Amino acid sequence: MQIKSAEFLVSSARIDQCPMGSLPEYAFIGRSNVGKSSLINMLTGNGKLAKTSATPGKTVLINHFLINGVKGREPGADSWYLVDLPGYGYAKRSKKDAEKFEHMITTYILDREQMTNLFLLIDVRHEPQQIDLEFMEWLGENGVPFSIVFTKADKVAKAKLKGNVVHYLTELEKQWEELPPYFVTSSETKTGREEILNYIEEINKTLVQ
């Protein structure tokens, strides 16, 4: 897939504020500081599209980015939305804020009809985290289509990288009969960019048939 344009469209606190229309939406989510903004910028080829920050938990709204389209014009056949969702598991949020973010995320994932696939980001440097495993279990129970994106592959030696991915998949096999699709990425080296974009393109083709 070729990304001809990518521009920020709108930030929403509720799904009824999200863009109208039927364009497919591909949402990205993960624990705080997993490298989500850097991945989005890498995928779109725009280093300033999603704001990166050294402070975890900065994304507080549902952010829509229009891909291969122009604001105010009729979308083309290859147009779609990239959606940046707030990160979960940020310990410094108050209980009230945590509940608000949880409600925002769950209503988008479960009730937003245009949500076509959820990309769940996992920092490949770390052991499987219970919060991620439970989130995946919840996605499976609710029939949400999702894929795993292992991030920060450039931060790990090749042998350890492969071992970490295998270890994670082995852990998932304890719960899953069939593993979700997964991608190994690096925002620094652009590893995985073509694979993810081609995956999105293939899904989009099935939607117009």
FIGU-885852 format. One record per residue: residue number from 1; residue in three letters; x, y, z of N, C-alpha, C, O in turn. Coordinates in steps of 0.1 Angstrom, whole numbers, plus 5000, padded with zeros to 4 digits. Example, Ala and Ser with C-alpha at 12.3 -4.5 7.8 and 13.67 -1.06 7.14 Angstrom:
BEGIN
    k    r  n.c1  n.c2  n.c3  ca.c1  ca.c2  ca.c3  c.c1  c.c2  c.c3  o.c1  o.c2  o.c3
    1  ALA  5132  4943  5078   5123   4955   5078  5132  4967  5078  5142  4967  5085
    2  SER  5128  4978  5071   5137   4989   5071  5129  5000  5079  5134  5011  5080
! end
This chain:
BEGIN
    k    r  n.c1  n.c2  n.c3  ca.c1  ca.c2  ca.c3  c.c1  c.c2  c.c3  o.c1  o.c2  o.c3
    1  MET  5008  4988  5000   5000   5000   5000  5009  5012  5000  5019  5013  5007
    2  GLN  5004  5022  4992   5011   5035   4992  5004  5045  5000  4992  5047  4998
    3  ILE  5011  5052  5009   5004   5063   5017  5007  5076  5009  5018  5081  5009
    4  LYS  4997  5081  5003   4998   5093   4995  4996  5106  5004  5002  5116  5001
    5  SER  4988  5104  5014   4986   5116   5023  4981  5110  5037  4975  5100  5037
    6  ALA  4984  5118  5047   4980   5114   5061  4978  5127  5068  4988  5135  5070
    7  GLU  4966  5130  5073   4964   5142   5081  4955  5140  5092  4945  5132  5092
    8  PHE  4958  5148  5103   4949   5147   5115  4935  5152  5112  4934  5163  5105
    9  LEU  4925  5146  5116   4911   5150   5113  4904  5155  5126  4900  5167  5126
   10  VAL  4903  5147  5136   4896   5151   5148  4900  5143  5160  4904  5132  5159
   11  SER  4898  5149  5172   4899   5142   5185  4886  5141  5191  4878  5151  5191
   12  SER  4882  5130  5196   4869   5127   5202  4870  5121  5216  4878  5113  5219
   13  ALA  4860  5126  5224   4859   5120   5238  4849  5109  5239  4849  5101  5248
   14  ARG  4840  5109  5228   4830   5098   5228  4829  5094  5213  4832  5101  5204
   15  ILE  4823  5082  5212   4822   5076   5198  4812  5084  5190  4813  5084  5177
   16  ASP  4802  5091  5196   4793   5098   5188  4799  5111  5183  4792  5118  5175
   17  GLN  4811  5114  5187   4818   5126   5182  4828  5122  5171  4834  5130  5164
   18  CYS  4829  5109  5168   4838   5104   5158  4833  5107  5144  4821  5110  5143
   19  PRO  4841  5107  5134   4837   5110   5120  4825  5101  5116  4825  5089  5119
   20  MET  4816  5107  5108   4805   5100   5102  4810  5093  5089  4822  5096  5085
   21  GLY  4802  5084  5084   4806   5077   5072  4810  5063  5074  4809  5058  5085
   22  SER  4814  5056  5064   4816   5042   5065  4831  5038  5062  4833  5026  5059
   23  LEU  4840  5047  5062   4854   5044   5059  4859  5034  5070  4856  5036  5082
   24  PRO  4867  5024  5066   4872   5015   5076  4882  5022  5085  4889  5031  5081
   25  GLU  4882  5017  5098   4891   5023   5107  4900  5012  5113  4896  5002  5117
   26  TYR  4913  5016  5114   4923   5007   5119  4929  5014  5132  4936  5024  5131
   27  ALA  4926  5008  5143   4929   5014   5156  4942  5009  5162  4945  4997  5160
   28  PHE  4950  5017  5169   4962   5013   5175  4961  5016  5190  4958  5027  5194
   29  ILE  4965  5006  5198   4964   5007   5212  4975  4999  5219  4981  4990  5213
   30  GLY  4979  5003  5231   4989   4996   5238  4991  5003  5252  4986  5013  5254
   31  ARG  4999  4996  5260   5002   5002   5273  5010  5015  5270  5016  5017  5260
   32  SER  5010  5024  5280   5017   5036   5279  5032  5034  5277  5038  5025  5282
   33  ASN  5037  5043  5268   5052   5042   5265  5056  5030  5257  5068  5026  5257
   34  VAL  5047  5025  5249   5050   5013   5241  5055  5017  5227  5060  5008  5219
   35  GLY  5055  5030  5224   5060   5035   5211  5049  5036  5201  5052  5035  5189
   36  LYS  5037  5040  5205   5026   5040   5196  5027  5052  5186  5025  5051  5174
   37  SER  5030  5064  5192   5031   5076   5183  5042  5074  5173  5040  5078  5161
   38  SER  5053  5069  5177   5065   5067   5168  5061  5057  5157  5064  5059  5145
   39  LEU  5053  5046  5160   5049   5036   5150  5039  5043  5140  5041  5041  5128
   40  ILE  5030  5051  5145   5020   5057   5136  5028  5067  5126  5025  5067  5115
   41  ASN  5037  5074  5132   5045   5083   5123  5053  5075  5113  5055  5079  5101
   42  MET  5059  5064  5117   5066   5055   5108  5057  5050  5097  5061  5050  5085
   43  LEU  5046  5045  5100   5037   5039   5091  5032  5049  5080  5031  5046  5068
   44  THR  5029  5061  5085   5024   5071   5076  5035  5079  5068  5032  5086  5059
   45  GLY  5047  5077  5073   5058   5085   5066  5058  5099  5070  5065  5107  5063
   46  ASN  5051  5103  5081   5051   5117   5086  5056  5117  5100  5049  5113  5109
   47  GLY  5068  5122  5102   5074   5121   5115  5068  5130  5126  5071  5129  5137
   48  LYS  5058  5139  5121   5052   5148   5131  5037  5146  5132  5030  5154  5138
   49  LEU  5032  5135  5126   5017   5134   5125  5012  5131  5139  5003  5139  5144
   50  ALA  5017  5121  5146   5012   5118   5160  5023  5124  5169  5035  5122  5167
   51  LYS  5019  5131  5179   5028   5138   5188  5034  5128  5198  5027  5121  5205
   52  THR  5048  5127  5197   5055   5118   5207  5058  5126  5219  5061  5138  5219
   53  SER  5059  5119  5230   5062   5126   5243  5070  5116  5252  5068  5104  5251
   54  ALA  5079  5122  5260   5087   5114   5269  5078  5110  5281  5081  5102  5290
   55  THR  5066  5117  5282   5057   5115   5293  5047  5105  5289  5039  5107  5280
   56  PRO  5046  5093  5296   5036   5083   5293  5022  5088  5295  5019  5097  5303
   57  GLY  5012  5083  5288   4998   5086   5290  4993  5099  5284  4983  5104  5289
   58  LYS  5000  5104  5274   4997   5117   5268  4984  5117  5260  4977  5126  5259
   59  THR  4982  5105  5253   4970   5104   5245  4958  5103  5254  4956  5093  5261
   60  VAL  4949  5112  5253   4937   5112   5262  4924  5112  5255  4913  5112  5261
   61  LEU  4924  5112  5241   4912   5112   5233  4914  5102  5222  4925  5097  5219
   62  ILE  4903  5100  5215   4903   5091   5203  4907  5100  5191  4899  5109  5187
   63  ASN  4919  5098  5185   4924   5106   5175  4922  5099  5161  4928  5088  5159
   64  HIS  4915  5106  5152   4914   5101   5138  4923  5108  5129  4924  5120  5128
   65  PHE  4930  5100  5121   4939   5105   5110  4934  5100  5097  4932  5087  5095
   66  LEU  4931  5109  5088   4926   5105   5074  4938  5101  5065  4947  5109  5063
   67  ILE  4937  5089  5060   4948   5083   5052  4943  5083  5037  4932  5078  5034
   68  ASN  4951  5089  5028   4948   5089   5014  4934  5096  5011  4926  5091  5004
   69  GLY  4932  5107  5017   4920   5115   5015  4923  5130  5019  4934  5133  5024
   70  VAL  4914  5138  5015   4915   5153   5018  4903  5157  5026  4892  5154  5022
   71  LYS  4906  5164  5037   4894   5169   5045  4885  5177  5037  4889  5186  5030
   72  GLY  4872  5174  5039   4862   5182   5032  4859  5177  5018  4850  5182  5011
   73  ARG  4866  5167  5013   4863   5161   5000  4858  5147  5001  4860  5140  5012
   74  GLU  4852  5142  4991   4847   5128   4990  4859  5119  4991  4869  5121  4984
   75  PRO  4859  5109  5000   4870   5100   5001  4872  5091  4989  4862  5088  4982
   76  GLY  4884  5087  4986   4887   5079   4975  4885  5064  4978  4883  5061  4990
   77  ALA  4887  5056  4969   4886   5041   4971  4896  5036  4980  4894  5025  4987
   78  ASP  4908  5042  4981   4918   5038   4990  4920  5046  5003  4930  5045  5010
   79  SER  4909  5053  5006   4909   5061   5019  4905  5052  5031  4897  5043  5030
   80  TRP  4911  5055  5042   4907   5049   5055  4912  5057  5066  4919  5067  5064
   81  TYR  4908  5054  5078   4912   5061   5090  4921  5053  5098  4919  5041  5101
   82  LEU  4932  5059  5103   4941   5054   5113  4936  5060  5126  4935  5073  5127
   83  VAL  4934  5052  5136   4928   5057   5149  4938  5055  5160  4942  5043  5162
   84  ASP  4942  5065  5167   4951   5065   5178  4943  5065  5191  4937  5075  5194
   85  LEU  4943  5054  5198   4935   5052   5210  4944  5055  5223  4956  5053  5222
   86  PRO  4938  5060  5234   4946   5062   5246  4952  5049  5251  4946  5039  5250
   87  GLY  4964  5050  5256   4970   5039   5262  4964  5034  5275  4957  5042  5282
   88  TYR  4966  5022  5278   4960   5017   5291  4971  5013  5300  4983  5011  5296
   89  GLY  4967  5011  5313   4977   5007   5323  4987  5017  5328  4997  5014  5333
   90  TYR  4983  5030  5326   4992   5041   5331  4989  5043  5346  4978  5048  5349
   91  ALA  4998  5039  5355   4996   5038   5369  4993  5052  5376  4986  5052  5386
   92  LYS  4998  5063  5370   4997   5076   5376  4983  5083  5374  4981  5093  5379
   93  ARG  4975  5076  5366   4961   5082   5364  4953  5080  5377  4954  5070  5383
   94  SER  4944  5089  5380   4935   5087   5391  4925  5077  5388  4923  5073  5376
   95  LYS  4919  5071  5398   4909   5061   5396  4897  5066  5387  4893  5059  5378
   96  LYS  4893  5078  5389   4883   5084   5381  4887  5085  5366  4879  5082  5357
   97  ASP  4899  5090  5364   4904   5091   5350  4906  5078  5344  4903  5076  5332
   98  ALA  4911  5068  5351   4913   5054   5346  4899  5048  5342  4899  5042  5331
   99  GLU  4889  5051  5349   4876   5046   5346  4870  5053  5334  4864  5046  5325
  100  LYS  4873  5065  5332   4869   5073   5321  4875  5068  5308  4869  5066  5298
  101  PHE  4888  5066  5309   4896   5061   5297  4891  5047  5293  4890  5043  5282
  102  GLU  4889  5038  5304   4884   5025   5301  4871  5025  5294  4869  5017  5285
  103  HIS  4862  5034  5298   4849   5034   5292  4850  5039  5277  4844  5034  5268
  104  MET  4859  5049  5275   4861   5055   5262  4866  5044  5253  4862  5042  5241
  105  ILE  4876  5036  5257   4882   5026   5249  4873  5015  5246  4871  5010  5235
  106  THR  4866  5010  5256   4857   4998   5254  4845  5002  5246  4841  4994  5237
  107  THR  4839  5014  5247   4828   5017   5238  4832  5019  5224  4825  5015  5215
  108  TYR  4845  5024  5222   4849   5025   5208  4851  5011  5202  4847  5008  5191
  109  ILE  4858  5003  5209   4862   4989   5204  4849  4981  5202  4849  4974  5191
  110  LEU  4840  4981  5211   4828   4973   5210  4817  4979  5202  4809  4971  5195
  111  ASP  4815  4992  5201   4803   4998   5195  4806  5006  5182  4796  5009  5175
  112  ARG  4818  5008  5179   4821   5016   5167  4821  5006  5155  4831  4998  5153
  113  GLU  4811  5007  5147   4809   4997   5136  4820  4998  5126  4824  4988  5120
  114  GLN  4826  5010  5124   4836   5012   5114  4850  5006  5118  4859  5005  5110
  115  MET  4851  5002  5131   4864   4997   5136  4866  4983  5129  4859  4974  5133
  116  THR  4876  4983  5120   4878   4971   5112  4888  4961  5118  4887  4949  5118
  117  ASN  4899  4967  5124   4909   4959   5130  4916  4967  5141  4919  4979  5139
  118  LEU  4919  4960  5152   4927   4967   5163  4941  4961  5163  4943  4949  5164
  119  PHE  4950  4970  5163   4964   4966   5164  4969  4969  5178  4969  4980  5183
  120  LEU  4972  4958  5185   4977   4958   5199  4992  4958  5200  4998  4949  5195
  121  LEU  4997  4969  5205   5012   4971   5205  5018  4965  5218  5013  4967  5229
  122  ILE  5029  4957  5216   5036   4951   5227  5051  4954  5226  5056  4952  5215
  123  ASP  5057  4959  5236   5071   4961   5237  5078  4948  5237  5078  4941  5247
  124  VAL  5085  4945  5226   5091   4931   5225  5103  4929  5235  5107  4918  5236
  125  ARG  5107  4939  5242   5118   4938   5251  5114  4931  5264  5123  4926  5272
  126  HIS  5101  4931  5267   5097   4927   5280  5090  4913  5280  5085  4909  5270
  127  GLU  5089  4907  5292   5082   4895   5294  5067  4898  5292  5063  4909  5293
  128  PRO  5059  4887  5288   5045   4889   5287  5039  4895  5300  5041  4890  5311
  129  GLN  5031  4906  5298   5025   4913   5309  5011  4908  5311  5003  4907  5301
  130  GLN  5007  4906  5323   4993   4901   5326  4983  4910  5321  4972  4906  5316
  131  ILE  4985  4924  5322   4975   4933   5317  4972  4932  5302  4961  4933  5297
  132  ASP  4983  4929  5294   4982   4927   5280  4974  4913  5277  4966  4913  5268
  133  LEU  4978  4903  5284   4972   4890   5282  4957  4890  5285  4949  4884  5278
  134  GLU  4954  4897  5296   4940   4899   5300  4932  4907  5290  4920  4904  5287
  135  PHE  4938  4917  5284   4932   4926   5274  4929  4917  5262  4918  4918  5256
  136  MET  4939  4909  5257   4937   4901   5246  4926  4890  5248  4918  4888  5239
  137  GLU  4925  4885  5260   4915   4876   5264  4901  4882  5262  4891  4876  5258
  138  TRP  4900  4895  5267   4888   4902   5266  4884  4905  5251  4872  4904  5248
  139  LEU  4894  4908  5243   4891   4910   5229  4886  4897  5223  4876  4897  5215
  140  GLY  4892  4886  5226   4887   4873   5221  4873  4870  5225  4865  4865  5217
  141  GLU  4870  4872  5238   4857   4869   5243  4846  4877  5236  4835  4873  5235
  142  ASN  4850  4889  5232   4840   4898   5225  4841  4898  5210  4834  4905  5203
  143  GLY  4849  4889  5205   4850   4887   5190  4856  4899  5183  4852  4901  5171
  144  VAL  4865  4906  5189   4871   4918   5183  4883  4913  5174  4892  4907  5179
  145  PRO  4883  4917  5161   4894   4913   5153  4906  4922  5157  4906  4934  5157
  146  PHE  4917  4915  5160   4929   4922   5164  4942  4915  5159  4942  4903  5156
  147  SER  4953  4923  5159   4966   4918   5155  4976  4923  5165  4973  4934  5171
  148  ILE  4987  4916  5167   4997   4920   5176  5008  4927  5169  5013  4922  5158
  149  VAL  5013  4938  5174   5024   4945   5168  5035  4946  5179  5034  4953  5188
  150  PHE  5046  4938  5177   5057   4939   5186  5066  4951  5182  5070  4952  5170
  151  THR  5068  4960  5191   5075   4972   5188  5089  4972  5194  5093  4963  5202
  152  LYS  5097  4982  5189   5111   4984   5194  5120  4972  5191  5129  4969  5200
  153  ALA  5119  4966  5180   5127   4955   5176  5142  4958  5175  5151  4950  5177
  154  ASP  5145  4971  5172   5158   4975   5171  5166  4977  5184  5178  4978  5185
  155  LYS  5158  4976  5195   5164   4977   5208  5169  4964  5214  5174  4963  5225
  156  VAL  5167  4953  5206   5170   4940   5211  5179  4933  5201  5177  4935  5189
  157  ALA  5189  4925  5206   5198   4918   5196  5189  4907  5189  5179  4903  5194
  158  LYS  5193  4904  5177   5185   4896   5168  5181  4882  5174  5169  4878  5174
  159  ALA  5191  4876  5181   5188   4863   5187  5178  4864  5198  5169  4856  5200
  160  LYS  5179  4875  5206   5170   4877   5218  5157  4881  5213  5146  4877  5218
  161  LEU  5156  4889  5202   5144   4893   5196  5135  4881  5192  5123  4880  5195
  162  LYS  5141  4872  5185   5134   4860   5180  5129  4852  5192  5118  4847  5193
  163  GLY  5138  4850  5202   5134   4843   5214  5123  4849  5222  5114  4842  5227
  164  ASN  5123  4863  5223   5112   4870   5230  5099  4868  5223  5089  4866  5229
  165  VAL  5099  4868  5209   5087   4867   5202  5081  4853  5204  5069  4851  5206
  166  VAL  5090  4843  5203   5086   4829   5204  5080  4827  5218  5070  4820  5220
  167  HIS  5087  4832  5228   5083   4831   5242  5068  4837  5244  5060  4831  5250
  168  TYR  5066  4848  5238   5053   4855   5239  5042  4846  5232  5031  4844  5237
  169  LEU  5045  4841  5220   5036   4833   5213  5033  4820  5220  5021  4815  5220
  170  THR  5043  4814  5226   5041   4802   5234  5032  4805  5246  5023  4796  5249
  171  GLU  5033  4816  5252   5024   4820   5263  5010  4821  5258  5001  4817  5265
  172  LEU  5008  4827  5247   4995   4829   5241  4988  4816  5237  4976  4814  5239
  173  GLU  4996  4806  5233   4991   4793   5229  4985  4786  5240  4977  4776  5238
  174  LYS  4988  4790  5253   4981   4784   5264  4966  4787  5265  4958  4780  5271
  175  GLN  4962  4798  5259   4949   4803   5259  4942  4802  5245  4930  4801  5245
  176  TRP  4950  4804  5235   4944   4805   5221  4946  4793  5213  4957  4787  5212
  177  GLU  4936  4788  5207   4937   4777   5197  4944  4781  5184  4952  4774  5178
  178  GLU  4940  4794  5181   4946   4800   5168  4951  4813  5172  4944  4822  5177
  179  LEU  4964  4816  5169   4970   4828   5173  4966  4839  5163  4964  4837  5152
  180  PRO  4965  4852  5169   4962   4863   5160  4974  4866  5151  4985  4862  5154
  181  PRO  4972  4873  5140   4983   4877   5132  4992  4886  5140  4988  4893  5149
  182  TYR  5005  4886  5137   5015   4894   5145  5025  4900  5135  5028  4894  5125
  183  PHE  5031  4911  5139   5041   4918   5132  5052  4923  5141  5049  4927  5152
  184  VAL  5064  4922  5136   5076   4927   5144  5080  4940  5137  5083  4940  5126
  185  THR  5081  4950  5145   5084   4964   5140  5095  4971  5147  5098  4968  5159
  186  SER  5100  4981  5140   5109   4991   5146  5106  5004  5139  5107  5005  5127
  187  SER  5103  5014  5147   5100   5028   5141  5113  5034  5136  5113  5042  5127
  188  GLU  5125  5029  5142   5138   5035   5138  5142  5030  5124  5147  5037  5116
  189  THR  5140  5017  5122   5145   5010   5109  5134  5008  5099  5137  5003  5088
  190  LYS  5122  5011  5103   5110   5009   5095  5107  4994  5092  5099  4991  5083
  191  THR  5112  4986  5101   5109   4972   5100  5094  4970  5103  5088  4975  5112
  192  GLY  5088  4962  5094   5074   4958   5096  5064  4968  5089  5052  4965  5089
  193  ARG  5069  4979  5084   5060   4989   5078  5052  4984  5066  5040  4985  5065
  194  GLU  5060  4978  5057   5053   4972   5045  5043  4961  5048  5033  4960  5042
  195  GLU  5047  4953  5058   5038   4941   5061  5025  4946  5067  5015  4941  5064
  196  ILE  5025  4956  5076   5013   4961   5082  5005  4968  5072  4992  4966  5071
  197  LEU  5011  4977  5063   5003   4984   5053  4997  4974  5043  4986  4976  5039
  198  ASN  5004  4964  5039   4999   4954   5030  4987  4946  5036  4978  4943  5029
  199  TYR  4988  4944  5049   4978   4937   5056  4965  4945  5056  4954  4940  5054
  200  ILE  4966  4958  5059   4955   4967   5059  4949  4968  5045  4937  4968  5043
  201  GLU  4957  4968  5035   4953   4969   5021  4945  4956  5017  4934  4957  5010
  202  GLU  4950  4945  5021   4943   4932   5019  4929  4932  5025  4919  4927  5019
  203  ILE  4928  4937  5038   4915   4937   5044  4906  4947  5037  4894  4944  5035
  204  ASN  4911  4958  5033   4903   4968   5026  4897  4962  5013  4886  4965  5009
  205  LYS  4905  4954  5006   4900   4948   4994  4888  4939  4996  4879  4938  4988
  206  THR  4888  4932  5008   4877   4923   5011  4864  4931  5014  4853  4925  5012
  207  LEU  4866  4943  5019   4854   4951   5023  4846  4956  5011  4834  4959  5012
  208  VAL  4853  4958  4999   4846   4963   4987  4841  4953  4978  4835  4956  4968
  209  GLN  4844  4940  4981   4839   4929   4972  4824  4927  4974  4819  4918  4968
! end
